[in-house]
Amino acid sequence: MNTLLSRHGTLALARALSVLMWATRGNHFITPTHLPDASWAIFFLLGFYFRQRALLPLFLAQAAIIDYVAITQWGASSFCVTPAYIFLAPAYGALWYAGRLSARHFKASAHNLPRFAAAAFAGTFLCELISSGSFYFLGGRFADTHLSEFGARLADYFPGDLGGVALYLGAAALIHLALAGNHRSASHSAS
């Protein structure tokens, strides 16, 4: 779906997504000095814009490196690092795949935004189920695990996670539509 991007633009976007991950990963709440974690939106955008599957494991490795550095060098909590941490790979993979599916049917038009939003919602929900479910049921942090309690936790955490993804993907969609409009205008003027 990167027909708007030249090779140089594709590399610039990959770098920008990498910088965004380094700048936001580990910040789960919006404060005056921190934006929410953009990782989930980044994995969706990787699937949406890039055909190269190699970027998925590279960004998975980058996320793990950032977590390691944050815990060992920056004093971040290691509470979420449990045996369930490995399930972040399929959770992020679900977002990547949702982005990839969305790109197959996307045309640069505001009429396609509901389909884009539906794919983003589905990918985000599946990511939440995998990441939170594995942490809750396999992470060893909870003495008693019950499906009803997990459902309550899901209802508490999912809206905030979805809001963070919506923030970044909304901005990406606006930028994409603006670039597509400029691209169409330049194409019509050249003809």
Secondary structure as UniProt FT lines:
FT   TURN            3..4
FT   HELIX           7..24
FT   TURN            25..26
FT   TURN            32..33
FT   HELIX           39..49
FT   TURN            53..54
FT   HELIX           55..72
FT   TURN            79..80
FT   HELIX           83..87
FT   HELIX           88..105
FT   HELIX           110..112
FT   HELIX           113..138
FT   HELIX           147..190
//
